[in-house]
Amino acid sequence: MTLYLLQHADAFSSEQYKDRPLTEQGYLQAMKITDHIRPLSLSIDLIWHSGKTRAFQTAKIIRAAAKNDVSLETQPGLS
């Protein structure tokens, strides 16, 4: 098994939005990661995320770069 770790992309501050979604720059950062992942043709079985909005949004963007259908799961303890 291979494990890849990455942190969520740039998010708004909690003063701006309580749930801290990704900023426009955060979306661009996550898309840039997919630009590096796509050519590798990785077969990703599962993406765990903390359940926080910013982590879930990042996970969905990363999932789009996988060559197969990938499940997203909230994993307790990642927050």
GUVOGU-848047 format. One record per atom (N, C-alpha, C): residue number from 0; residue in three letters; chain; atom name; x, y, z. Coordinates in steps of 0.1 Angstrom, whole numbers, always signed. Example, Ala and Ser with C-alpha at 12.3 -4.5 7.8 and 13.67 -1.06 7.14 Angstrom:
<nodes>
+------+------+-------+------+-------+-------+-------+
| resi | resn | chain | name |    px |    py |    pz |
+------+------+-------+------+-------+-------+-------+
|    0 |  ALA |     A |    N |  +132 |   -57 |   +78 |
|    0 |  ALA |     A |   CA |  +123 |   -45 |   +78 |
|    0 |  ALA |     A |    C |  +132 |   -33 |   +78 |
|    1 |  SER |     A |    N |  +128 |   -22 |   +71 |
|    1 |  SER |     A |   CA |  +137 |   -11 |   +71 |
|    1 |  SER |     A |    C |  +129 |    +0 |   +79 |
+------+------+-------+------+-------+-------+-------+
</nodes>
This chain:
<nodes>
+------+------+-------+------+-------+-------+-------+
| resi | resn | chain | name |    px |    py |    pz |
+------+------+-------+------+-------+-------+-------+
|    0 |  MET |     A |    N |    +8 |   -12 |    +0 |
|    0 |  MET |     A |   CA |    +0 |    +0 |    +0 |
|    0 |  MET |     A |    C |    +9 |   +12 |    +0 |
|    1 |  THR |     A |    N |    +5 |   +22 |    -8 |
|    1 |  THR |     A |   CA |   +12 |   +35 |    -8 |
|    1 |  THR |     A |    C |    +3 |   +45 |    -2 |
|    2 |  LEU |     A |    N |    +8 |   +54 |    +6 |
|    2 |  LEU |     A |   CA |    +1 |   +64 |   +13 |
|    2 |  LEU |     A |    C |    +6 |   +78 |    +8 |
|    3 |  TYR |     A |    N |    -3 |   +86 |    +4 |
|    3 |  TYR |     A |   CA |    +1 |  +100 |    +0 |
|    3 |  TYR |     A |    C |    -6 |  +110 |   +10 |
|    4 |  LEU |     A |    N |    +2 |  +119 |   +15 |
|    4 |  LEU |     A |   CA |    -4 |  +129 |   +24 |
|    4 |  LEU |     A |    C |    -3 |  +143 |   +18 |
|    5 |  LEU |     A |    N |   -14 |  +150 |   +19 |
|    5 |  LEU |     A |   CA |   -14 |  +164 |   +15 |
|    5 |  LEU |     A |    C |   -23 |  +172 |   +24 |
|    6 |  GLN |     A |    N |   -20 |  +184 |   +25 |
|    6 |  GLN |     A |   CA |   -28 |  +193 |   +34 |
|    6 |  GLN |     A |    C |   -38 |  +200 |   +25 |
|    7 |  HIS |     A |    N |   -49 |  +204 |   +30 |
|    7 |  HIS |     A |   CA |   -59 |  +212 |   +23 |
|    7 |  HIS |     A |    C |   -53 |  +225 |   +17 |
|    8 |  ALA |     A |    N |   -58 |  +230 |    +7 |
|    8 |  ALA |     A |   CA |   -54 |  +242 |    +0 |
|    8 |  ALA |     A |    C |   -58 |  +254 |    +9 |
|    9 |  ASP |     A |    N |   -54 |  +266 |    +4 |
|    9 |  ASP |     A |   CA |   -56 |  +278 |   +11 |
|    9 |  ASP |     A |    C |   -71 |  +281 |   +14 |
|   10 |  ALA |     A |    N |   -74 |  +284 |   +26 |
|   10 |  ALA |     A |   CA |   -88 |  +286 |   +30 |
|   10 |  ALA |     A |    C |   -90 |  +300 |   +36 |
|   11 |  PHE |     A |    N |  -103 |  +305 |   +36 |
|   11 |  PHE |     A |   CA |  -106 |  +317 |   +43 |
|   11 |  PHE |     A |    C |  -104 |  +316 |   +58 |
|   12 |  SER |     A |    N |  -102 |  +327 |   +64 |
|   12 |  SER |     A |   CA |  -101 |  +327 |   +79 |
|   12 |  SER |     A |    C |  -114 |  +325 |   +85 |
|   13 |  SER |     A |    N |  -114 |  +321 |   +98 |
|   13 |  SER |     A |   CA |  -126 |  +318 |  +105 |
|   13 |  SER |     A |    C |  -134 |  +331 |  +108 |
|   14 |  GLU |     A |    N |  -127 |  +342 |  +107 |
|   14 |  GLU |     A |   CA |  -134 |  +355 |  +109 |
|   14 |  GLU |     A |    C |  -142 |  +359 |   +96 |
|   15 |  GLN |     A |    N |  -138 |  +354 |   +85 |
|   15 |  GLN |     A |   CA |  -145 |  +356 |   +72 |
|   15 |  GLN |     A |    C |  -157 |  +346 |   +70 |
|   16 |  TYR |     A |    N |  -154 |  +334 |   +73 |
|   16 |  TYR |     A |   CA |  -164 |  +323 |   +71 |
|   16 |  TYR |     A |    C |  -162 |  +313 |   +82 |
|   17 |  LYS |     A |    N |  -172 |  +310 |   +89 |
|   17 |  LYS |     A |   CA |  -171 |  +301 |  +101 |
|   17 |  LYS |     A |    C |  -165 |  +287 |   +96 |
|   18 |  ASP |     A |    N |  -170 |  +282 |   +85 |
|   18 |  ASP |     A |   CA |  -166 |  +268 |   +80 |
|   18 |  ASP |     A |    C |  -153 |  +268 |   +72 |
|   19 |  ARG |     A |    N |  -147 |  +280 |   +69 |
|   19 |  ARG |     A |   CA |  -134 |  +281 |   +63 |
|   19 |  ARG |     A |    C |  -133 |  +274 |   +49 |
|   20 |  PRO |     A |    N |  -141 |  +277 |   +39 |
|   20 |  PRO |     A |   CA |  -140 |  +271 |   +26 |
|   20 |  PRO |     A |    C |  -128 |  +276 |   +19 |
|   21 |  LEU |     A |    N |  -124 |  +269 |    +8 |
|   21 |  LEU |     A |   CA |  -113 |  +273 |    +0 |
|   21 |  LEU |     A |    C |  -114 |  +287 |    -6 |
|   22 |  THR |     A |    N |  -104 |  +294 |    -6 |
|   22 |  THR |     A |   CA |  -103 |  +307 |   -13 |
|   22 |  THR |     A |    C |  -102 |  +304 |   -28 |
|   23 |  GLU |     A |    N |  -102 |  +314 |   -36 |
|   23 |  GLU |     A |   CA |  -100 |  +312 |   -51 |
|   23 |  GLU |     A |    C |   -85 |  +307 |   -53 |
|   24 |  GLN |     A |    N |   -76 |  +313 |   -45 |
|   24 |  GLN |     A |   CA |   -62 |  +308 |   -46 |
|   24 |  GLN |     A |    C |   -61 |  +293 |   -41 |
|   25 |  GLY |     A |    N |   -69 |  +289 |   -32 |
|   25 |  GLY |     A |   CA |   -70 |  +275 |   -27 |
|   25 |  GLY |     A |    C |   -74 |  +266 |   -38 |
|   26 |  TYR |     A |    N |   -84 |  +270 |   -45 |
|   26 |  TYR |     A |   CA |   -89 |  +262 |   -57 |
|   26 |  TYR |     A |    C |   -78 |  +260 |   -67 |
|   27 |  LEU |     A |    N |   -71 |  +272 |   -70 |
|   27 |  LEU |     A |   CA |   -60 |  +271 |   -80 |
|   27 |  LEU |     A |    C |   -48 |  +262 |   -75 |
|   28 |  GLN |     A |    N |   -46 |  +263 |   -62 |
|   28 |  GLN |     A |   CA |   -35 |  +254 |   -56 |
|   28 |  GLN |     A |    C |   -39 |  +239 |   -58 |
|   29 |  ALA |     A |    N |   -51 |  +236 |   -55 |
|   29 |  ALA |     A |   CA |   -55 |  +222 |   -56 |
|   29 |  ALA |     A |    C |   -55 |  +218 |   -71 |
|   30 |  MET |     A |    N |   -59 |  +226 |   -80 |
|   30 |  MET |     A |   CA |   -59 |  +223 |   -94 |
|   30 |  MET |     A |    C |   -44 |  +221 |   -98 |
|   31 |  LYS |     A |    N |   -35 |  +229 |   -93 |
|   31 |  LYS |     A |   CA |   -21 |  +227 |   -96 |
|   31 |  LYS |     A |    C |   -16 |  +213 |   -92 |
|   32 |  ILE |     A |    N |   -20 |  +209 |   -81 |
|   32 |  ILE |     A |   CA |   -16 |  +195 |   -76 |
|   32 |  ILE |     A |    C |   -21 |  +185 |   -86 |
|   33 |  THR |     A |    N |   -34 |  +187 |   -91 |
|   33 |  THR |     A |   CA |   -39 |  +177 |  -100 |
|   33 |  THR |     A |    C |   -31 |  +177 |  -113 |
|   34 |  ASP |     A |    N |   -26 |  +188 |  -117 |
|   34 |  ASP |     A |   CA |   -17 |  +189 |  -129 |
|   34 |  ASP |     A |    C |    -5 |  +180 |  -127 |
|   35 |  HIS |     A |    N |    +0 |  +178 |  -115 |
|   35 |  HIS |     A |   CA |   +11 |  +170 |  -112 |
|   35 |  HIS |     A |    C |    +7 |  +155 |  -111 |
|   36 |  ILE |     A |    N |    -5 |  +153 |  -106 |
|   36 |  ILE |     A |   CA |    -9 |  +139 |  -103 |
|   36 |  ILE |     A |    C |   -14 |  +132 |  -116 |
|   37 |  ARG |     A |    N |   -21 |  +139 |  -125 |
|   37 |  ARG |     A |   CA |   -27 |  +133 |  -137 |
|   37 |  ARG |     A |    C |   -17 |  +125 |  -145 |
|   38 |  PRO |     A |    N |    -5 |  +131 |  -148 |
|   38 |  PRO |     A |   CA |    +5 |  +124 |  -157 |
|   38 |  PRO |     A |    C |   +10 |  +111 |  -150 |
|   39 |  LEU |     A |    N |    +9 |  +110 |  -137 |
|   39 |  LEU |     A |   CA |   +13 |   +98 |  -130 |
|   39 |  LEU |     A |    C |    +4 |   +86 |  -132 |
|   40 |  SER |     A |    N |    -8 |   +89 |  -136 |
|   40 |  SER |     A |   CA |   -19 |   +78 |  -137 |
|   40 |  SER |     A |    C |   -20 |   +70 |  -125 |
|   41 |  LEU |     A |    N |   -21 |   +76 |  -114 |
|   41 |  LEU |     A |   CA |   -22 |   +69 |  -101 |
|   41 |  LEU |     A |    C |   -36 |   +62 |  -100 |
|   42 |  SER |     A |    N |   -35 |   +50 |   -94 |
|   42 |  SER |     A |   CA |   -48 |   +43 |   -91 |
|   42 |  SER |     A |    C |   -50 |   +46 |   -76 |
|   43 |  ILE |     A |    N |   -58 |   +55 |   -73 |
|   43 |  ILE |     A |   CA |   -61 |   +59 |   -59 |
|   43 |  ILE |     A |    C |   -74 |   +51 |   -55 |
|   44 |  ASP |     A |    N |   -73 |   +44 |   -44 |
|   44 |  ASP |     A |   CA |   -85 |   +36 |   -40 |
|   44 |  ASP |     A |    C |   -94 |   +44 |   -31 |
|   45 |  LEU |     A |    N |   -89 |   +53 |   -23 |
|   45 |  LEU |     A |   CA |   -96 |   +60 |   -12 |
|   45 |  LEU |     A |    C |   -89 |   +73 |    -8 |
|   46 |  ILE |     A |    N |   -97 |   +83 |    -6 |
|   46 |  ILE |     A |   CA |   -92 |   +96 |    -1 |
|   46 |  ILE |     A |    C |   -99 |   +98 |   +12 |
|   47 |  TRP |     A |    N |   -91 |   +99 |   +23 |
|   47 |  TRP |     A |   CA |   -97 |  +103 |   +36 |
|   47 |  TRP |     A |    C |   -95 |  +118 |   +37 |
|   48 |  HIS |     A |    N |  -105 |  +124 |   +44 |
|   48 |  HIS |     A |   CA |  -104 |  +138 |   +47 |
|   48 |  HIS |     A |    C |  -110 |  +140 |   +61 |
|   49 |  SER |     A |    N |  -108 |  +152 |   +67 |
|   49 |  SER |     A |   CA |  -112 |  +154 |   +81 |
|   49 |  SER |     A |    C |  -127 |  +157 |   +82 |
|   50 |  GLY |     A |    N |  -133 |  +160 |   +71 |
|   50 |  GLY |     A |   CA |  -147 |  +164 |   +72 |
|   50 |  GLY |     A |    C |  -149 |  +179 |   +72 |
|   51 |  LYS |     A |    N |  -138 |  +186 |   +74 |
|   51 |  LYS |     A |   CA |  -139 |  +201 |   +74 |
|   51 |  LYS |     A |    C |  -141 |  +205 |   +59 |
|   52 |  THR |     A |    N |  -148 |  +216 |   +57 |
|   52 |  THR |     A |   CA |  -152 |  +221 |   +44 |
|   52 |  THR |     A |    C |  -140 |  +222 |   +35 |
|   53 |  ARG |     A |    N |  -129 |  +228 |   +39 |
|   53 |  ARG |     A |   CA |  -117 |  +230 |   +31 |
|   53 |  ARG |     A |    C |  -111 |  +217 |   +27 |
|   54 |  ALA |     A |    N |  -111 |  +208 |   +36 |
|   54 |  ALA |     A |   CA |  -105 |  +194 |   +34 |
|   54 |  ALA |     A |    C |  -113 |  +187 |   +24 |
|   55 |  PHE |     A |    N |  -126 |  +187 |   +25 |
|   55 |  PHE |     A |   CA |  -135 |  +180 |   +16 |
|   55 |  PHE |     A |    C |  -134 |  +186 |    +2 |
|   56 |  GLN |     A |    N |  -134 |  +199 |    +1 |
|   56 |  GLN |     A |   CA |  -133 |  +206 |   -12 |
|   56 |  GLN |     A |    C |  -120 |  +202 |   -19 |
|   57 |  THR |     A |    N |  -109 |  +202 |   -11 |
|   57 |  THR |     A |   CA |   -96 |  +198 |   -17 |
|   57 |  THR |     A |    C |   -96 |  +183 |   -22 |
|   58 |  ALA |     A |    N |  -102 |  +175 |   -13 |
|   58 |  ALA |     A |   CA |  -103 |  +161 |   -17 |
|   58 |  ALA |     A |    C |  -111 |  +158 |   -30 |
|   59 |  LYS |     A |    N |  -122 |  +166 |   -31 |
|   59 |  LYS |     A |   CA |  -130 |  +164 |   -44 |
|   59 |  LYS |     A |    C |  -122 |  +168 |   -56 |
|   60 |  ILE |     A |    N |  -114 |  +179 |   -55 |
|   60 |  ILE |     A |   CA |  -106 |  +183 |   -66 |
|   60 |  ILE |     A |    C |   -95 |  +173 |   -69 |
|   61 |  ILE |     A |    N |   -89 |  +168 |   -59 |
|   61 |  ILE |     A |   CA |   -78 |  +158 |   -61 |
|   61 |  ILE |     A |    C |   -84 |  +145 |   -67 |
|   62 |  ARG |     A |    N |   -96 |  +141 |   -63 |
|   62 |  ARG |     A |   CA |  -102 |  +129 |   -68 |
|   62 |  ARG |     A |    C |  -104 |  +130 |   -83 |
|   63 |  ALA |     A |    N |  -106 |  +142 |   -88 |
|   63 |  ALA |     A |   CA |  -108 |  +143 |  -103 |
|   63 |  ALA |     A |    C |   -95 |  +140 |  -111 |
|   64 |  ALA |     A |    N |   -84 |  +139 |  -104 |
|   64 |  ALA |     A |   CA |   -71 |  +136 |  -111 |
|   64 |  ALA |     A |    C |   -68 |  +121 |  -111 |
|   65 |  ALA |     A |    N |   -76 |  +113 |  -104 |
|   65 |  ALA |     A |   CA |   -73 |   +99 |  -103 |
|   65 |  ALA |     A |    C |   -78 |   +93 |  -116 |
|   66 |  LYS |     A |    N |   -72 |   +82 |  -120 |
|   66 |  LYS |     A |   CA |   -76 |   +75 |  -132 |
|   66 |  LYS |     A |    C |   -88 |   +65 |  -130 |
|   67 |  ASN |     A |    N |   -92 |   +64 |  -118 |
|   67 |  ASN |     A |   CA |  -103 |   +54 |  -114 |
|   67 |  ASN |     A |    C |  -113 |   +62 |  -105 |
|   68 |  ASP |     A |    N |  -124 |   +55 |  -103 |
|   68 |  ASP |     A |   CA |  -134 |   +60 |   -94 |
|   68 |  ASP |     A |    C |  -129 |   +59 |   -79 |
|   69 |  VAL |     A |    N |  -129 |   +70 |   -72 |
|   69 |  VAL |     A |   CA |  -123 |   +71 |   -59 |
|   69 |  VAL |     A |    C |  -134 |   +75 |   -49 |
|   70 |  SER |     A |    N |  -134 |   +67 |   -38 |
|   70 |  SER |     A |   CA |  -143 |   +70 |   -27 |
|   70 |  SER |     A |    C |  -137 |   +81 |   -18 |
|   71 |  LEU |     A |    N |  -145 |   +90 |   -13 |
|   71 |  LEU |     A |   CA |  -141 |  +100 |    -3 |
|   71 |  LEU |     A |    C |  -147 |   +96 |   +10 |
|   72 |  GLU |     A |    N |  -139 |   +96 |   +21 |
|   72 |  GLU |     A |   CA |  -144 |   +92 |   +34 |
|   72 |  GLU |     A |    C |  -139 |  +102 |   +44 |
|   73 |  THR |     A |    N |  -148 |  +106 |   +53 |
|   73 |  THR |     A |   CA |  -144 |  +113 |   +65 |
|   73 |  THR |     A |    C |  -137 |  +104 |   +74 |
|   74 |  GLN |     A |    N |  -125 |  +107 |   +79 |
|   74 |  GLN |     A |   CA |  -118 |   +99 |   +88 |
|   74 |  GLN |     A |    C |  -116 |  +106 |  +102 |
|   75 |  PRO |     A |    N |  -122 |  +101 |  +112 |
|   75 |  PRO |     A |   CA |  -121 |  +107 |  +125 |
|   75 |  PRO |     A |    C |  -106 |  +108 |  +129 |
|   76 |  GLY |     A |    N |  -103 |  +119 |  +135 |
|   76 |  GLY |     A |   CA |   -89 |  +121 |  +140 |
|   76 |  GLY |     A |    C |   -80 |  +129 |  +131 |
|   77 |  LEU |     A |    N |   -85 |  +131 |  +119 |
|   77 |  LEU |     A |   CA |   -77 |  +139 |  +109 |
|   77 |  LEU |     A |    C |   -78 |  +154 |  +111 |
|   78 |  SER |     A |    N |   -87 |  +158 |  +119 |
|   78 |  SER |     A |   CA |   -89 |  +173 |  +121 |
|   78 |  SER |     A |    C |   -80 |  +177 |  +133 |
+------+------+-------+------+-------+-------+-------+
</nodes>
